[in-house]
Amino acid sequence: MIGPLPDHADEGLQRAAGYAILIGVLEDEAGLPGLLAIKDVPDGLEALVRRIAAASDESARALRVRFMLAPAVETGVEGLPLVEIRARNHVAGRTTLALLSGRGDRLTVELALSQLKATEYVAALAVALEEIEPRSERAMFLRELARRFAGFQSELMAWIGPEAGFADEDRDSG
């Protein structure tokens, strides 16, 4: 199903659509090391991005296994309006272009910001799905996923602040 979910969509369909979005973001993140093969970024940031990619790949695989637990999660559901899908594709294209054309400090900031947005989104999706997840094993997994990706956010902020020209005291006062 592509397009908005109907008003009468049950919780299982809502959950399936949410999981489809989460899996999509995780799969996108898992593919990011390909960019690192052609771009020069600071070693510490590269290592962090590789950890995020590995965690994303591992999490997507683990979720797919957990989808089979009763009540099973229907796969292949996408409950976004077409305009939202187009907007997301536009943002993804612009981000990819910025990363492919970026160099030096600009690339470092662009990469860290894109990862900050993605990890925040993964954490938020996990929290939202946990709230409607009836299966305790999946709910616990989602809670841990949100915690793990929130941790990545903290690490990314350490890269963004100095690279963007903010001193620690500037961030504390604002």
Contact map, one row per residue, 1 for C-alpha under 8 A:
111000000000000000000000000000000000000000000000000000000000000000000000000111100000000000000000000000000000000000000000000000000000000000000000000000000000000000000000000000
111100000000000000000000000000000000000000000000000000000000000000000000000011111100000000000000000000000000000000000000000000000000000000000000000000000000000000000000000000
111110000000000000000000000000000000000000000000000000000000000000000000000001111100000000000000000000000000000000000000000000000000000000000000000000000000000000000000000000
011111000000000000000000000000000000000000000000000000000000000000000000000000111100000000000000000000000000000000000000000000000000000000000000000000000000000000000000000000
001111101000010000000000000000000000000000000000000000000000000000000000000000110000000000000000000000000000000000000000000000000000000000000000000000000000000000000000000000
000111111000000000000000000000000000000000000000000000000000000000000000000000000000000000000000000000000000000000000000000000000000000000000000000000000000000000000000000000
000011111000000000000000000000000000000000000000000000000000000000000000000000000000000000000000000000000000000000000000000000000000000000000000000000000000000000000000000000
000001111100000000000000000000000000000000000000000000000000000000000000000000000000000000000000000000000000000000000000000000000000000000000000000000000000000000000000000000
000011111110110000000000000000000000000000000000000000000000000000000000000000000000000000000000000000000000000000000000000000000000000000000000000000000000000000000000000000
000000011111110000000000000000000000000000000000000000000000000000000000000000000000000000000000000000000000000000000000000000000000000000000000000000000000000000000000000000
000000001111111000000000000000000000000000000000000000000000000000000000000000000000000000000000000000000000000000000000000000000001000000000000000000000000000000000000000000
000000000111111100000000000000000000000000000000000000000000000000000000110000000000000000000000000000000000000000000000000000000000000000000000000000000000000000000000000000
000000001111111110000000000000000000000000000000000000000000000000000000010010000000000000000000000000000000000000000000000000000000000000000000000000000000000000000000000000
000010001111111111000000000000000000000000000000000000000000000000000000000000100000000000000000000000000000000000000000000000000000000000000000000000000000000000000000000000
000000000011111111100000000000000000000000000000000000000000000000000000100000000000000000000000000000000000000000000000000000001001100000000000000000000000000000000000000000
000000000001111111110000000000000000000000000000000000000000000000000000111011000000000000000000000000000000000000000000000000000000000000000000000000000000000000000000000000
000000000000111111111000000000000000000000000000000000000000000000000000000011100000000000000000000000000000000000000000000000000000000000000000000000000000000000000000000000
000000000000011111111100000000000000000000000000000000000000000000000000000000100000000000000000000000000000000000000000000010001000000000000000000000000000000000000000000000
000000000000001111111110000000000000000000000000000000000000000000000000000000000000000000000000000000000000000000000000000000001000000000000000000000000000000000000000000000
000000000000000111111111000000000000000000000000000000000000000000000000001111000000000000000000000000000000000000000000000000000000000000000000000000000000000000000000000000
000000000000000011111111100000000000000000000000000000000000000000000000000001000000000000000000000000000000000000000000000000000000000000000000000000000000000000000000000000
000000000000000001111111110000000000000000000000000000000000000000000000000000000000000000000000000000000000000000000000010011000000000000000000000000000000000000000000000000
000000000000000000111111111000000000000000000000000000000001000000000000000000000000000000000000000000000000000000000000000000000000000000000000000000000000000000000000000000
000000000000000000011111111100000000000000000000000000000000000000000000000000000000000000000000000000000000000000000000000000000000000000000000000000000000000000000000000000
000000000000000000001111111110000000000000000000000000000000000000000000000000000000000000000000000000000000000000000100010000000000000000000000000000000000000000000000000000
000000000000000000000111111111000000000000000000000000011011000000000000000000000000000000000000000000000000000000000000010000000000000000000000000000000000000000000000000000
000000000000000000000011111111100000000000000000000000011001000000000000000000000000000000000000000000000000000000000000000000000000000000000000000000000000000000000000000000
000000000000000000000001111111110000000000000000000000000000000000000000000000000000000000000000000000000000000000000000000000000000000000000000000000000000000000000000000000
000000000000000000000000111111110000000000000000000110011000000000000000000000000000000000000000000000000000000000000100000000000000000000000000000000000000000000000000000000
000000000000000000000000011111111000000000000000000111111000000000000000000000000000000000000000000000000000000000000000000000000000000000000000000000000000000000000000000000
000000000000000000000000001111111100000000000000000010000000000000000000000000000000000000000000000000000000000000000000000000000000000000000000000000000000000000000000000000
000000000000000000000000000111111111000000000000110010000000000000000000000000000000000000000000000000000000000000000000000000000000000000000000000000000000000000000000000000
000000000000000000000000000001111111100000000000110010000000000000000000000000000000000000000000000000000000000000000000000000000000000000000000000000000000000000000000000000
000000000000000000000000000000111111110000000000000000000000000000000000000000000000000000000000000000000000000000000000000000000000000000000000000000000000000000000000000000
000000000000000000000000000000011111111000000000000000000000000000000000000000000000000000000000000100000000000000000000000000000000000000000000000000000000000000000000000000
000000000000000000000000000000011111111110000100000000000000000000000000000000000000000000000000000000000000000000000000000000000000000000000000000000000000000000000000000000
000000000000000000000000000000001111111000000000000000000000000000000000000000000000000000000000000000000000000000000000000000000000000000000000000000000000000000000000000000
000000000000000000000000000000000111111100000000000000000000000000000000000000000000000000000000000000000000000000000000000000000000000000000000000000000000000000000000000000
000000000000000000000000000000000011111110000000000000000000000000000000000000000000000000000000000100100000000000000000000000000000000000000000000000000000000000000000000000
000000000000000000000000000000000001011111000000000000000000000000000000000000000000000000000000000000110000000000000000000000000000000000000000000000000000000000000000000000
000000000000000000000000000000000001001111101100000000000000000000000000000000000000000000000000000000010011000000000000000000000000000000000000000000000000000000000000000000
000000000000000000000000000000000000000111111100000000000000000000000000000000000000000000000000000000000001000000000000000000000000000000000000000000000000000000000000000000
000000000000000000000000000000000000000011111110000000000000000000000000000000000000000000000000000000000000000000000000000000000000000000000000000000000000000000000000000000
000000000000000000000000000000000000000001111111000000000000000000000000000000000000000000000000000000000000000000000000000000000000000000000000000000000000000000000000000000
000000000000000000000000000000000000000011111111100000000000000000000000000000000000000000000000000000000001000100000000000000000000000000000000000000000000001000000000000000
000000000000000000000000000000000001000011111111110000000000000000000000000000000000000000000000000000000000000000000000000000000000000000000000000000000000000000000000000000
000000000000000000000000000000000000000000111111111000000000000000000000000000000000000000000000000000000000000000000000000000000000000000000000000000000000000000000000000000
000000000000000000000000000000000000000000011111111100000000000000000000000000000000000000000000000000000000000000000000000000000000000000000000000000010010000000000000000000
000000000000000000000000000000011000000000001111111110000000000000000000000000000000000000000000000000000000000000100000000000000000000000000000000000000000000000000000000000
000000000000000000000000000000011000000000000111111111000000000000000000000000000000000000000000000000000000000000000000000000000000000000000000000000000000000000000000000000
000000000000000000000000000000000000000000000011111111100000000000000000000000000000000000000000000000000000000000000000000000000000000000000000000000000000000000000000000000
000000000000000000000000000011000000000000000001111111110000000000000000000000000000000000000000000000000000000000000000000000000000000000000000000000010000000000000000000000
000000000000000000000000000011111000000000000000111111111000000000000000000000000000000000000000000000000000000000000000000000000000000000000000000000000000000000000000000000
000000000000000000000000000001000000000000000000011111111100000000000000000000000000000000000000000000000000000000000000000000000000000000000000000000000000000000000000000000
000000000000000000000000000001000000000000000000001111111110000000000000000000000000000000000000000000000000000000000000000000000000000000000000000000000000000000000000000000
000000000000000000000000011011000000000000000000000111111111000000000000000000000000000000000000000000000000000000000000000000000000000000000000000000000000000000000000000000
000000000000000000000000011011000000000000000000000011111111100000000000000000000000000000000000000000000000000000000000000000000000000000000000000000000000000000000000000000
000000000000000000000000000000000000000000000000000001111111110000000000000000000000000000000000000000000000000000000000000000000000000000000000000000000000000000000000000000
000000000000000000000000010000000000000000000000000000111111111000000000000000000000000000000000000000000000000000000000000000000000000000000000100000000000000000000000000000
000000000000000000000010011000000000000000000000000000011111111100000000000000000000000000000000000000000000000000000000000000000000000000000000000000000000000000000000000000
000000000000000000000000000000000000000000000000000000001111111110000000000000000000000000000000000000000000000000000000000000000000000000000000000000000000000000000000000000
000000000000000000000000000000000000000000000000000000000111111111000000000000000000000000000000000000000000000000000000000000000000000000000000000000000000000000000000000000
000000000000000000000000000000000000000000000000000000000011111111100000000000000000000000000000000000000000000000000000000000000000000001000000000000000000000000000000000000
000000000000000000000000000000000000000000000000000000000001111111110000000000000000000000000000000000000000000000000000000000000000000000000000000000000000000000000000000000
000000000000000000000000000000000000000000000000000000000000111111111000000000000000000000000000000000000000000000000000000000000000000000000000000000000000000000000000000000
000000000000000000000000000000000000000000000000000000000000011111111000000000000000000000000000000000000000000000000000000000000000000011000000000000000000000000000000000000
000000000000000000000000000000000000000000000000000000000000001111111101110000000000000000000000000000000000000000000000000000000000000000000000000000000000000000000000000000
000000000000000000000000000000000000000000000000000000000000000111111111100000000000000000000000000000000000000000000000000000000000000000000000000000000000000000000000000000
000000000000000000000000000000000000000000000000000000000000000011111111100000000000000000000000000000000000000000000000000000000000001000000000000000000000000000000000000000
000000000000000000000000000000000000000000000000000000000000000000111111100000000000000000000000000000000000000000000000000000000000001000000000000000000000000000000000000000
000000000000000000000000000000000000000000000000000000000000000000011111100000000000000000000000000000000000000000000000000000000000011000000000000000000000000000000000000000
000000000000000000000000000000000000000000000000000000000000000000111111110000000000000000000000000000000000000000000000000000000000000000000000000000000000000000000000000000
000000000001001100000000000000000000000000000000000000000000000000111111111000000000000000000000000000000000000000000000000000000000000000000000000000000000000000000000000000
000000000001100100000000000000000000000000000000000000000000000000100001111110000000000000000000000000000000000000000000000000000000000000000000000000000000000000000000000000
000000000000000100010000000000000000000000000000000000000000000000000000111110000000000000000000000000000000000000000000000000000000000000000000000000000000000000000000000000
100000000000000000010000000000000000000000000000000000000000000000000000011111000000000000000000000000000000000000000000000000000000000000000000000000000000000000000000000000
110000000000100110010000000000000000000000000000000000000000000000000000011111100000000000000000000000000000000000000000000000000000000000000000000000000000000000000000000000
111000000000000110011000000000000000000000000000000000000000000000000000000111110000000000000000000000000000000000000000000000000000000000000000000000000000000000000000000000
111110000000010011000000000000000000000000000000000000000000000000000000000011111000000000000000000000000000000000000000000000000000000000000000000000000000000000000000000000
011110000000000000000000000000000000000000000000000000000000000000000000000001111101100000000000000000000000000000000000000000000000000000000000000000000000000000000000000000
011100000000000000000000000000000000000000000000000000000000000000000000000000111111100000000000000000000000000000000000000000000000000000000000000000000000000000000000000000
011100000000000000000000000000000000000000000000000000000000000000000000000000011111110000000000000000000000000000000000000000000000000000000000000000000000000000000000000000
000000000000000000000000000000000000000000000000000000000000000000000000000000001111111000000000000000000000000000000000000000000000000000000000000000000000000000000000000000
000000000000000000000000000000000000000000000000000000000000000000000000000000011111111100000000000000000000000000000000000000000000000000000000000000000000000000000000000000
000000000000000000000000000000000000000000000000000000000000000000000000000000011111111110000000000000000000000000000000000000000000000000000000000000000000000000000000000000
000000000000000000000000000000000000000000000000000000000000000000000000000000000111111111000000000000000000000000000000000000000000000000000000000000000000000000000000000000
000000000000000000000000000000000000000000000000000000000000000000000000000000000011111111100000000000000000000000000000000000000000000000000000000000000000000000000000000000
000000000000000000000000000000000000000000000000000000000000000000000000000000000001111111110000000000000000000000000000000000000000000000000000000000000000000000000000000000
000000000000000000000000000000000000000000000000000000000000000000000000000000000000111111111000000000000000000000000000000000000000000000000000000000000000000000000000000000
000000000000000000000000000000000000000000000000000000000000000000000000000000000000011111111100000000000000000000000000000000000000000000000000000000000000000000000000000000
000000000000000000000000000000000000000000000000000000000000000000000000000000000000001111111110000000000000000000000000000000000000000000000000000000000000000000000000000000
000000000000000000000000000000000000000000000000000000000000000000000000000000000000000111111111000000000000000000000000000000000000000000000000000000000000000000000000000000
000000000000000000000000000000000000000000000000000000000000000000000000000000000000000011111111100000000000000000000000000000000000000000000000000000000000000000000000000000
000000000000000000000000000000000000000000000000000000000000000000000000000000000000000001111111110000000000000000000000000000000000000000000000000000000000000000000000000000
000000000000000000000000000000000000000000000000000000000000000000000000000000000000000000111111111000000000000001000000000000000000000000000000000000000000000000000000000000
000000000000000000000000000000000000000000000000000000000000000000000000000000000000000000011111111100000000000000000000000000000000000000000000000000000000000000000000000000
000000000000000000000000000000000000000000000000000000000000000000000000000000000000000000001111111110000000000000000000000000000000000000000000000000000000000000000000000000
000000000000000000000000000000000000000000000000000000000000000000000000000000000000000000000111111111000010010000000000000000000000000000000000000000000000000000000000000000
000000000000000000000000000000000000000000000000000000000000000000000000000000000000000000000011111111000010011000000000000000000000000000000000000000000000000000000000000000
000000000000000000000000000000000010001000000000000000000000000000000000000000000000000000000001111111000000000000000000000000000000000000000000000000000000000000000000000000
000000000000000000000000000000000000000000000000000000000000000000000000000000000000000000000000111111100000000000000000000000000000000000000000000000000000000000000000000000
000000000000000000000000000000000000000000000000000000000000000000000000000000000000000000000000011111110110010000000000000000000000000000000000000000000000000000000000000000
000000000000000000000000000000000000001100000000000000000000000000000000000000000000000000000000000011111111000000000000000000000000000000000000000000000000000000000000000000
000000000000000000000000000000000000000110000000000000000000000000000000000000000000000000000000000001111111000000000000000000000000000000000000000000000000000000000000000000
000000000000000000000000000000000000000000000000000000000000000000000000000000000000000000000000000000111111100000000000000000000000000000000000000000000000000000100000000000
000000000000000000000000000000000000000000000000000000000000000000000000000000000000000000000000000001111111110000000000000000000000000000000000000000000000000000000000000000
000000000000000000000000000000000000000010000000000000000000000000000000000000000000000000000000011001111111111000000000000000000000000000000000000000000000000000000000000000
000000000000000000000000000000000000000011001000000000000000000000000000000000000000000000000000000000111111111100000000000000000000000000000000000000000000000000100000000000
000000000000000000000000000000000000000000000000000000000000000000000000000000000000000000000000000000001111111110000000000000000000000000000000000000000000001100110000000000
000000000000000000000000000000000000000000000000000000000000000000000000000000000000000000000000011001000111111111000000000000000000000000000000000000000000000000000000000000
000000000000000000000000000000000000000000000000000000000000000000000000000000000000000000000000001000000011111111100000000000000000000000000000000000000000000000000000000000
000000000000000000000000000000000000000000001000000000000000000000000000000000000000000000000000000000000001111111110000000000000000000000000000000000000001101100000000000000
000000000000000000000000000000000000000000000000000000000000000000000000000000000000000000000000000000000000111111111000000000000000000000000000000000000001000100000000000000
000000000000000000000000000000000000000000000000000000000000000000000000000000000000000000000010000000000000011111111100000000000000000000000000000000000000000000000000000000
000000000000000000000000000000000000000000000000100000000000000000000000000000000000000000000000000000000000001111111110000000000000000000000000000000000001000000000000000000
000000000000000000000000000000000000000000000000000000000000000000000000000000000000000000000000000000000000000111111111000000000000000000000000000000011001100000000000000000
000000000000000000000000000000000000000000000000000000000000000000000000000000000000000000000000000000000000000011111111100000000000000000000000000000000000000000000000000000
000000000000000000000000100010000000000000000000000000000000000000000000000000000000000000000000000000000000000001111111110000000000000000000000000000000000000000000000000000
000000000000000000000000000000000000000000000000000000000000000000000000000000000000000000000000000000000000000000111111111000000000000000000000000011011000000000000000000000
000000000000000000000000000000000000000000000000000000000000000000000000000000000000000000000000000000000000000000011111111100000000000000000000000011001000000000000000000000
000000000000000000000000000000000000000000000000000000000000000000000000000000000000000000000000000000000000000000001111111110000000000000000000000000000000000000000000000000
000000000000000000000100110000000000000000000000000000000000000000000000000000000000000000000000000000000000000000000111111111000000000000000000010010000000000000000000000000
000000000000000000000000000000000000000000000000000000000000000000000000000000000000000000000000000000000000000000000011111111100000000000000000111111000000000000000000000000
000000000000000000000000000000000000000000000000000000000000000000000000000000000000000000000000000000000000000000000001111111110000000000000000010000000000000000000000000000
000000000000000001000100000000000000000000000000000000000000000000000000000000000000000000000000000000000000000000000000111111111000000000000000000000000000000000000000000000
000000000000000000000100000000000000000000000000000000000000000000000000000000000000000000000000000000000000000000000000011111111100000000000110110000000000000000000000000000
000000000000000000000000000000000000000000000000000000000000000000000000000000000000000000000000000000000000000000000000001111111110000000000110010000000000000000000000000000
000000000000000000000000000000000000000000000000000000000000000000000000000000000000000000000000000000000000000000000000000111111111000000000000000000000000000000000000000000
000000000000001001100000000000000000000000000000000000000000000000000000000000000000000000000000000000000000000000000000000011111111100000100100000000000000000000000000000000
000000000000000000000000000000000000000000000000000000000000000000000000000000000000000000000000000000000000000000000000000001111111100001110110000000000000000000000000000000
000000000000000000000000000000000000000000000000000000000000000000000000000000000000000000000000000000000000000000000000000000111111100000100000000000000000000000000000000000
000000000010001000000000000000000000000000000000000000000000000000000000000000000000000000000000000000000000000000000000000000011111110000000000000000000000000000000000000000
000000000000001000000000000000000000000000000000000000000000000000000000000000000000000000000000000000000000000000000000000000001111111101100000000000000000000000000000000000
000000000000000000000000000000000000000000000000000000000000000000000010000000000000000000000000000000000000000000000000000000000001111100100000000000000000000000000000000000
000000000000000000000000000000000000000000000000000000000000000000001110000000000000000000000000000000000000000000000000000000000000111111100000000000000000000000000000000000
000000000000000000000000000000000000000000000000000000000000000000000000000000000000000000000000000000000000000000000000000000000000111111110000000000000000000000000000000000
000000000000000000000000000000000000000000000000000000000000000001000000000000000000000000000000000000000000000000000000000000000000001111111000000000000000000000000000000000
000000000000000000000000000000000000000000000000000000000000001001000000000000000000000000000000000000000000000000000000000000000100101111111100000000000000000000000000000000
000000000000000000000000000000000000000000000000000000000000000000000000000000000000000000000000000000000000000000000000000000001110111111111110000000000000000000000000000000
000000000000000000000000000000000000000000000000000000000000000000000000000000000000000000000000000000000000000000000000000000000100000111111111000000000000000000000000000000
000000000000000000000000000000000000000000000000000000000000000000000000000000000000000000000000000000000000000000000000000000000000000011111111100000000000000000000000000000
000000000000000000000000000000000000000000000000000000000000000000000000000000000000000000000000000000000000000000000000000001101100000001111111110000000000000000000000000000
000000000000000000000000000000000000000000000000000000000000000000000000000000000000000000000000000000000000000000000000000001100100000000111111111000000000000000000000000000
000000000000000000000000000000000000000000000000000000000000000000000000000000000000000000000000000000000000000000000000000000000000000000011111111100000000000000000000000000
000000000000000000000000000000000000000000000000000000000010000000000000000000000000000000000000000000000000000000000000001001000000000000001111111110000000000000000000000000
000000000000000000000000000000000000000000000000000000000000000000000000000000000000000000000000000000000000000000000000011101100000000000000111111111000000000000000000000000
000000000000000000000000000000000000000000000000000000000000000000000000000000000000000000000000000000000000000000000000001000000000000000000011111111100000000000000000000000
000000000000000000000000000000000000000000000000000000000000000000000000000000000000000000000000000000000000000000000000001000000000000000000001111111110000000000000000000000
000000000000000000000000000000000000000000000000000000000000000000000000000000000000000000000000000000000000000000000011011000000000000000000000111111111000000000000000000000
000000000000000000000000000000000000000000000000000000000000000000000000000000000000000000000000000000000000000000000011001000000000000000000000011111111100000000000000000000
000000000000000000000000000000000000000000000000000000000000000000000000000000000000000000000000000000000000000000000000000000000000000000000000001111111110000000000000000000
000000000000000000000000000000000000000000000001000100000000000000000000000000000000000000000000000000000000000000010010000000000000000000000000000111111111000000000000000000
000000000000000000000000000000000000000000000000000000000000000000000000000000000000000000000000000000000000000000010011000000000000000000000000000011111111100000000000000000
000000000000000000000000000000000000000000000000000000000000000000000000000000000000000000000000000000000000000000000000000000000000000000000000000001111111110000000000000000
000000000000000000000000000000000000000000000001000000000000000000000000000000000000000000000000000000000000000000000000000000000000000000000000000000111111111000000000000000
000000000000000000000000000000000000000000000000000000000000000000000000000000000000000000000000000000000000000110110000000000000000000000000000000000011111111100000000000000
000000000000000000000000000000000000000000000000000000000000000000000000000000000000000000000000000000000000000100010000000000000000000000000000000000001111111110000000000000
000000000000000000000000000000000000000000000000000000000000000000000000000000000000000000000000000000000000000000000000000000000000000000000000000000000111111111000000000000
000000000000000000000000000000000000000000001000000000000000000000000000000000000000000000000000000000000000100100000000000000000000000000000000000000000011111111100000000000
000000000000000000000000000000000000000000000000000000000000000000000000000000000000000000000000000000000000100110000000000000000000000000000000000000000001111111110000000000
000000000000000000000000000000000000000000000000000000000000000000000000000000000000000000000000000000000000000000000000000000000000000000000000000000000000111111111111001000
000000000000000000000000000000000000000000000000000000000000000000000000000000000000000000000000000000000000000000000000000000000000000000000000000000000000011111111111000000
000000000000000000000000000000000000000000000000000000000000000000000000000000000000000000000000000000001001100000000000000000000000000000000000000000000000001111111100000000
000000000000000000000000000000000000000000000000000000000000000000000000000000000000000000000000000000000000100000000000000000000000000000000000000000000000000111111100000000
000000000000000000000000000000000000000000000000000000000000000000000000000000000000000000000000000000000000000000000000000000000000000000000000000000000000000011111110000000
000000000000000000000000000000000000000000000000000000000000000000000000000000000000000000000000000000000000000000000000000000000000000000000000000000000000000011111111011000
000000000000000000000000000000000000000000000000000000000000000000000000000000000000000000000000000000000000000000000000000000000000000000000000000000000000000011001111111000
000000000000000000000000000000000000000000000000000000000000000000000000000000000000000000000000000000000000000000000000000000000000000000000000000000000000000011000111111100
000000000000000000000000000000000000000000000000000000000000000000000000000000000000000000000000000000000000000000000000000000000000000000000000000000000000000000000011111110
000000000000000000000000000000000000000000000000000000000000000000000000000000000000000000000000000000000000000000000000000000000000000000000000000000000000000000000111111111
000000000000000000000000000000000000000000000000000000000000000000000000000000000000000000000000000000000000000000000000000000000000000000000000000000000000000010000111111111
000000000000000000000000000000000000000000000000000000000000000000000000000000000000000000000000000000000000000000000000000000000000000000000000000000000000000000000001111111
000000000000000000000000000000000000000000000000000000000000000000000000000000000000000000000000000000000000000000000000000000000000000000000000000000000000000000000000111111
000000000000000000000000000000000000000000000000000000000000000000000000000000000000000000000000000000000000000000000000000000000000000000000000000000000000000000000000011111
